[in-house]
Amino acid sequence: MGKLTSDERIHILRDLVGIESVNDNELDVAEYLQDLFKKHNIDAKIIKLTDTRANLVAEIGSGSPVIGVSGHMDVVSPGNPEDWQTPPFKLTEDDEGRLHGRGAADMKSGLAAFVISLIELHDQGLPKEGTIRLLATVGEEIEGDGARAFYKDGYMDDVDALLISEPSQDKIIYAHKGSMDIRVTSKGSSVHSSMPQLGYNALNPLVDFVHRINEAQAKITATNEELGEPVANATIFNSGTQVNSIPDRAVVEFNIRTIPEADNDGYQDLFEQVAKDVKEKYSDCDLDIDTYMSRSAVFTTGDNPVVDLAQSLGKKYLGESIPKQASPGVTDAADLMLDKGKDFPLIMFGPGETSQAHRIDEYVYKDVYLNFIDLFEELLPQAIDKLK
């Protein structure tokens, strides 16, 4: 059937942006992609995680080596639609050739580029040897359940290289920090503020807890040559319901960006030890630690022929030299690559500027989106050859 036209390529992205998969409803995206693949005689399997959330896997070619390509189907909330210049779930082109819409950059354009490249390669009878496996995931923007399910079910066991099309058209990312979200809750007993001795102020031990974490973080000297230093911040603090009542509950939430030298397990131990110390000081306090998201750092060297190939094709299709570097953000690689070593070929490279992720009036340049389809179509078979 040959290559799709530019209008057909845009139409697919328009359809994907039109599916409101805000931290849910990825099943609708998966079913759309399954139907699209079916039209081109490619089998795609839907793997349901809940009634509305499902991963999707599709393959072309056969045998080894195996290249995994991955993109997530969820998007973040657009916020107030009235703040947008165009409807957030209607792909809209402006006078400067930018395609606006929630997910236009992060990352339905990258997902669409992978899907279309697989379709066009398959229509050409490629690859002759080796396998290209699409892993379309749920929940990347929150907890990473989709990537974790793919890993648990063995879909990464035979993968020899992984490409993730996160919006990063100006850089090729080969490593990134980990991320943790930790909620600490302090429970007390509410009474009138004029008689605090009759209750227990949940706020006091929690303020001390935050102070101790900040002190401990300031003493951490661990660093990574590529990823830099770990970061820990208290970002949400809530307590009480009325100014003249002693609060019976206080909650603080932390976001932490980890590195291999100061990893998730280490921070978990730190929080538990600080909680123990605070409880010893405040004999009646009740603290609960809930680590509701934990994704490890991903560290590879970036020194491999697949990264070199991506840089070469990036210059060819995007017209400029593309540097390779590490990132402070976190991706599905954190769960897909749990047992891969530092020499494993990992690339995060896709249409869209990193700065557009989660923004109001999010956009991707139309020509960049179209060029990435051709880039992937050339990169994937050549990468298979380099991995033989």
Secondary structure, DSSP 8 states (H G I E B T S, - for coil): -----HHHHHHHHHHHHTS--BSS-HHHHHHHHHHHHHHTT--EEEEESSSS-EEEEEEEEESSSEEEEEEE--B-----GGGSSS-TTS-EE-TTSEEESTTTTTTHHHHHHHHHHHHHHHHTT--SSEEEEEEEES-TTTT-HHHHHHHHTTTTTT-SEEEE--S-TT-EEEEE-EEEEEEEEEE-B--BTT-GGGSB-THHHHHHHHHHHHHHHHH----BTTTB--EEEEEEEEE-SSTTB--SEEEEEEEEEEBTTB-HHHHHHHHHHHHHHHHHHSTT-EEEEEEEEEE--B-----SHHHHHHHHHHHHHHSS---EEEESS--THHHHTTT--TTS-EEE--SS-GGGTT-TT-EEEHHHHHHHHHHHHHHHHHHHHHH-
